[in-house]
Each structure stands twice: as C-alpha cells, then as structure tokens.
Amino acid sequence: MGKTAFIFPGQGSQYPGMGKDVADAFPVARQIFEEADDALGVKLSATCFAGSVDELKLTATTQPAILTTSIAILRVVEQETGLRADYLAGHSLGEYSALVCSGALGFADAVRTVRARGTFMQEAVPVGVGAMAAMLGIEKEVLEDICREAEQGEVVAPANFNSPGQIVIAGHSGAVGRAIEIAKGRGFRKAMLLPVSAPFHCALMKPAAERLAGVLETVTANPLKPPVVANADAAPNDDYSRVKQLLVAQVCSPVLWEQSVNAMAAHGVVKFVEIGPGKVLSGLVKRIAKEVETANIEDSAGLKALTV
C-alpha cells in the first residue's frame, strides 16, 4: 500500500473568505475559528471570512489566519473521511499546522505562537530594507555562486527551494537587486521581486528567531504521530524534544520544500493531500515528483471530490 502525506500551506495562500464555507457547513470547523478568536482575543474569524486582501496581507494576521483555516479544514477531513496520514509537512508557517495535526502542539498555543512569529519576522527588518525574489531556471549551485557575488558585505541567500527550477532568494534589498542583475547578465532572464513585507528565511531574521525561542519556551511540545518532515533539514522528525529547536532554526534557514517532498516520496508516499487555503503546494509537488497523486482540500467541494 502506498503511503499518504498531509501537507499544509504557508504565507501567500491566503484569500478573503477562506474557511467560511467549511465553518458554515461543519460545527467542528466553526469551533476551531472560535477557539482562535478566544486564544487571540480578536475576531480572527471575521478577518478570514470578510476581511480585505490588505488586512490579510499583514504578516501578524496572515500567519494565524492560514493556520486556523488549515486546522479547521483538517478537523473536517478527519471527521468526514477517516483519511489518515503517514507523514506530515508544511511550507514555512505550514509546519505549525503539521505539528498541530501530529499532536505535537496544542492549537491555541500554535495560533498564539504564529501571531508572535509573524510580528517578530515583520519587526526584524524595517519595511523596504529587505526583499525576496523568485529565481527561475537556475541550478542551486549556480544560484549560490550568484548570491556570493552579489553579497558585497550584505546578506542574500537562497530562502526557499520550492521545486526544480524555482528557488526564492532573500536578503538586503540592494543585494537581492544585484543578484537579479548578475543572473540576467548570465542569461537567466526569469527573476522577479516578490510582494512580501520582509526577507524571510535568511540571516536577517536572526532577531526574530531569538524572540521566537523565548515564546516557544512557554509552550509544551507533546509526542507526535505521524512524523513531521521539518523544513530546516527535510527529514522526518518523531522526537518531540526536537520540535522547538527545529522551529527556531526554520526562521533563518532556507525552506527545503523540494528536498522534503523527495524525502517523503522516498519513504513510499504516493499521495499528497494539501489541506488549507489555495493549491500552491499541490502544484509544487507535481513538479517535484511527477508520478505521485495530489489533491487539495480548501472547501466543501474539495472534500466531496476526495470522498467520492
């Protein structure tokens, strides 16, 4: 029997109205949104269901909003389908959703932690000082060489290994700009700045990592089952004593998404089910491991398609 992985989206997958459909249809989903509202002391549910694109774009709102929507949908999947995962993973913020799914983190703890994480990441670098760019069609080693040439005393490095030929870099705005120009000079024309508010997953996030470590000290990590494939090392982790250090490492480390999907495929995963808003990860998985099956569940229609 082939194995199944549940995968959870990260920042960028949010959209106005997300989660409303399942919250209206399923009490178990509505309960998660209510729990988030209580944990944060704000009406996060109202922002998800009726907030504007700009409201949802604020990092300190985006992160708990995507986590809450993902877990609300997950609870419906668990209740309605009986589908179970052999492995779990999430892209950046999505790793928290995977850890809640595994039982390693309580939902209320996770939602409070990611709101703090979003705030810390936003405050680590003043707006405009940092940037991120998608670099297409460049091999890892070549891109690392371009980044070294572009540094000139600043920070720029690969931040997300998303799929073959799609790597995101992050760092100081000037250094990211230089990397784009150097890449174009070498014939790589497909490079574009991303509309993000901070340079995630690079050394500039060190202040955020240190502040996050302090918050995580107040949180209990529990035994986890099934294992969660961590962004920082692309390896399945089932040791709950490592959960917090992997989450702290993740803030400044590149997201090894391509490597994580390959690791799960190597462990026998033949079906990847994306749970949460959007279908970004399903698209990436298809480009990484062409032979696997993918599905995404973000509403009642996706749920029906899965259960038919």
LINSUL-V644738 format. One record per residue. N is the residue number from 1. RES is the residue in one small letter. OMEGA is omega in whole degrees, 0 to 359 (* if undefined). D_CENTER is the distance of its C-alpha to the mean C-alpha in whole Angstrom. Layout:
n: {N & N}
res: {RES & RES}
omega: {OMEGA & OMEGA}
d_center: {D_CENTER & D_CENTER}
//
This chain:
n: {1 & 2 & 3 & 4 & 5 & 6 & 7 & 8 & 9 & 10 & 11 & 12 & 13 & 14 & 15 & 16 & 17 & 18 & 19 & 20 & 21 & 22 & 23 & 24 & 25 & 26 & 27 & 28 & 29 & 30 & 31 & 32 & 33 & 34 & 35 & 36 & 37 & 38 & 39 & 40 & 41 & 42 & 43 & 44 & 45 & 46 & 47 & 48 & 49 & 50 & 51 & 52 & 53 & 54 & 55 & 56 & 57 & 58 & 59 & 60 & 61 & 62 & 63 & 64 & 65 & 66 & 67 & 68 & 69 & 70 & 71 & 72 & 73 & 74 & 75 & 76 & 77 & 78 & 79 & 80 & 81 & 82 & 83 & 84 & 85 & 86 & 87 & 88 & 89 & 90 & 91 & 92 & 93 & 94 & 95 & 96 & 97 & 98 & 99 & 100 & 101 & 102 & 103 & 104 & 105 & 106 & 107 & 108 & 109 & 110 & 111 & 112 & 113 & 114 & 115 & 116 & 117 & 118 & 119 & 120 & 121 & 122 & 123 & 124 & 125 & 126 & 127 & 128 & 129 & 130 & 131 & 132 & 133 & 134 & 135 & 136 & 137 & 138 & 139 & 140 & 141 & 142 & 143 & 144 & 145 & 146 & 147 & 148 & 149 & 150 & 151 & 152 & 153 & 154 & 155 & 156 & 157 & 158 & 159 & 160 & 161 & 162 & 163 & 164 & 165 & 166 & 167 & 168 & 169 & 170 & 171 & 172 & 173 & 174 & 175 & 176 & 177 & 178 & 179 & 180 & 181 & 182 & 183 & 184 & 185 & 186 & 187 & 188 & 189 & 190 & 191 & 192 & 193 & 194 & 195 & 196 & 197 & 198 & 199 & 200 & 201 & 202 & 203 & 204 & 205 & 206 & 207 & 208 & 209 & 210 & 211 & 212 & 213 & 214 & 215 & 216 & 217 & 218 & 219 & 220 & 221 & 222 & 223 & 224 & 225 & 226 & 227 & 228 & 229 & 230 & 231 & 232 & 233 & 234 & 235 & 236 & 237 & 238 & 239 & 240 & 241 & 242 & 243 & 244 & 245 & 246 & 247 & 248 & 249 & 250 & 251 & 252 & 253 & 254 & 255 & 256 & 257 & 258 & 259 & 260 & 261 & 262 & 263 & 264 & 265 & 266 & 267 & 268 & 269 & 270 & 271 & 272 & 273 & 274 & 275 & 276 & 277 & 278 & 279 & 280 & 281 & 282 & 283 & 284 & 285 & 286 & 287 & 288 & 289 & 290 & 291 & 292 & 293 & 294 & 295 & 296 & 297 & 298 & 299 & 300 & 301 & 302 & 303 & 304 & 305 & 306 & 307 & 308}
res: {m & g & k & t & a & f & i & f & p & g & q & g & s & q & y & p & g & m & g & k & d & v & a & d & a & f & p & v & a & r & q & i & f & e & e & a & d & d & a & l & g & v & k & l & s & a & t & c & f & a & g & s & v & d & e & l & k & l & t & a & t & t & q & p & a & i & l & t & t & s & i & a & i & l & r & v & v & e & q & e & t & g & l & r & a & d & y & l & a & g & h & s & l & g & e & y & s & a & l & v & c & s & g & a & l & g & f & a & d & a & v & r & t & v & r & a & r & g & t & f & m & q & e & a & v & p & v & g & v & g & a & m & a & a & m & l & g & i & e & k & e & v & l & e & d & i & c & r & e & a & e & q & g & e & v & v & a & p & a & n & f & n & s & p & g & q & i & v & i & a & g & h & s & g & a & v & g & r & a & i & e & i & a & k & g & r & g & f & r & k & a & m & l & l & p & v & s & a & p & f & h & c & a & l & m & k & p & a & a & e & r & l & a & g & v & l & e & t & v & t & a & n & p & l & k & p & p & v & v & a & n & a & d & a & a & p & n & d & d & y & s & r & v & k & q & l & l & v & a & q & v & c & s & p & v & l & w & e & q & s & v & n & a & m & a & a & h & g & v & v & k & f & v & e & i & g & p & g & k & v & l & s & g & l & v & k & r & i & a & k & e & v & e & t & a & n & i & e & d & s & a & g & l & k & a & l & t & v}
omega: {176 & 182 & 181 & 172 & 168 & 178 & 190 & 185 & 177 & 184 & 182 & 180 & 185 & 173 & 180 & 179 & 184 & 177 & 185 & 182 & 181 & 179 & 178 & 188 & 188 & 178 & 183 & 177 & 180 & 181 & 180 & 178 & 178 & 179 & 179 & 178 & 180 & 184 & 184 & 183 & 175 & 180 & 178 & 181 & 181 & 178 & 179 & 188 & 189 & 181 & 179 & 176 & 182 & 178 & 183 & 182 & 180 & 189 & 182 & 174 & 183 & 189 & 177 & 181 & 180 & 178 & 183 & 179 & 181 & 182 & 176 & 179 & 178 & 182 & 177 & 179 & 181 & 183 & 190 & 189 & 185 & 179 & 179 & 181 & 173 & 177 & 178 & 173 & 176 & 182 & 178 & 176 & 182 & 178 & 176 & 176 & 179 & 181 & 174 & 179 & 183 & 185 & 183 & 179 & 171 & 185 & 182 & 176 & 184 & 184 & 176 & 181 & 183 & 173 & 177 & 180 & 179 & 179 & 182 & 182 & 179 & 185 & 183 & 184 & 179 & 181 & 179 & 181 & 182 & 179 & 173 & 180 & 175 & 180 & 188 & 173 & 180 & 178 & 183 & 185 & 180 & 181 & 177 & 178 & 178 & 180 & 179 & 180 & 185 & 188 & 180 & 178 & 178 & 180 & 164 & 185 & 174 & 183 & 179 & 169 & 191 & 180 & 180 & 178 & 175 & 179 & 178 & 175 & 180 & 177 & 176 & 182 & 181 & 182 & 177 & 177 & 178 & 180 & 179 & 181 & 179 & 179 & 180 & 177 & 178 & 176 & 178 & 188 & 187 & 177 & 182 & 176 & 180 & 181 & 180 & 185 & 180 & 180 & 185 & 172 & 171 & 187 & 180 & 181 & 183 & 178 & 179 & 180 & 181 & 179 & 179 & 179 & 178 & 179 & 183 & 177 & 182 & 186 & 177 & 172 & 183 & 174 & 185 & 178 & 357 & 180 & 176 & 177 & 188 & 177 & 190 & 182 & 177 & 180 & 178 & 178 & 173 & 180 & 186 & 178 & 180 & 188 & 186 & 182 & 178 & 178 & 177 & 180 & 184 & 187 & 182 & 184 & 174 & 176 & 183 & 186 & 179 & 181 & 180 & 179 & 178 & 179 & 180 & 177 & 179 & 177 & 173 & 178 & 179 & 179 & 178 & 180 & 179 & 184 & 182 & 184 & 174 & 179 & 181 & 186 & 178 & 178 & 179 & 181 & 180 & 180 & 183 & 185 & 191 & 186 & 184 & 177 & 177 & 174 & 173 & 181 & 177 & 181 & 183 & 180 & 178 & 180 & 179 & 181 & 181 & 188 & 181 & *}
d_center: {28 & 25 & 22 & 19 & 15 & 13 & 9 & 7 & 5 & 3 & 6 & 9 & 9 & 11 & 15 & 18 & 19 & 16 & 17 & 21 & 22 & 21 & 22 & 25 & 26 & 25 & 26 & 23 & 21 & 23 & 23 & 19 & 19 & 23 & 21 & 19 & 21 & 24 & 21 & 20 & 24 & 23 & 23 & 19 & 20 & 22 & 20 & 17 & 21 & 23 & 21 & 21 & 19 & 19 & 19 & 15 & 15 & 15 & 12 & 14 & 14 & 11 & 9 & 12 & 12 & 9 & 9 & 13 & 13 & 11 & 13 & 16 & 16 & 15 & 19 & 20 & 20 & 21 & 24 & 25 & 24 & 25 & 22 & 21 & 18 & 19 & 16 & 12 & 9 & 5 & 3 & 3 & 4 & 4 & 6 & 8 & 9 & 10 & 12 & 13 & 14 & 16 & 18 & 17 & 16 & 18 & 16 & 18 & 17 & 14 & 14 & 16 & 14 & 11 & 14 & 15 & 12 & 12 & 16 & 16 & 14 & 16 & 19 & 19 & 20 & 22 & 21 & 22 & 23 & 19 & 18 & 15 & 17 & 16 & 19 & 20 & 22 & 22 & 23 & 21 & 24 & 25 & 22 & 22 & 26 & 26 & 23 & 26 & 29 & 27 & 26 & 30 & 29 & 26 & 22 & 20 & 18 & 16 & 12 & 10 & 12 & 11 & 14 & 18 & 19 & 16 & 15 & 14 & 16 & 16 & 19 & 22 & 22 & 26 & 24 & 22 & 25 & 27 & 24 & 24 & 28 & 29 & 27 & 29 & 32 & 31 & 31 & 27 & 27 & 23 & 22 & 20 & 19 & 16 & 16 & 14 & 16 & 15 & 14 & 11 & 11 & 15 & 18 & 18 & 16 & 18 & 20 & 16 & 16 & 19 & 19 & 16 & 18 & 21 & 19 & 18 & 22 & 22 & 20 & 21 & 19 & 21 & 22 & 19 & 20 & 18 & 17 & 13 & 12 & 11 & 9 & 12 & 15 & 13 & 16 & 16 & 17 & 19 & 21 & 20 & 21 & 19 & 16 & 16 & 17 & 14 & 12 & 14 & 14 & 10 & 11 & 14 & 13 & 12 & 9 & 11 & 9 & 13 & 15 & 12 & 13 & 17 & 17 & 17 & 19 & 21 & 21 & 23 & 20 & 21 & 19 & 15 & 15 & 12 & 12 & 11 & 11 & 12 & 12 & 10 & 9 & 13 & 14 & 13 & 14 & 17 & 18 & 17 & 19 & 21 & 23 & 21 & 20 & 17 & 17 & 15 & 16 & 15 & 19 & 22 & 23 & 20 & 21 & 25 & 24 & 23 & 26 & 28}
//
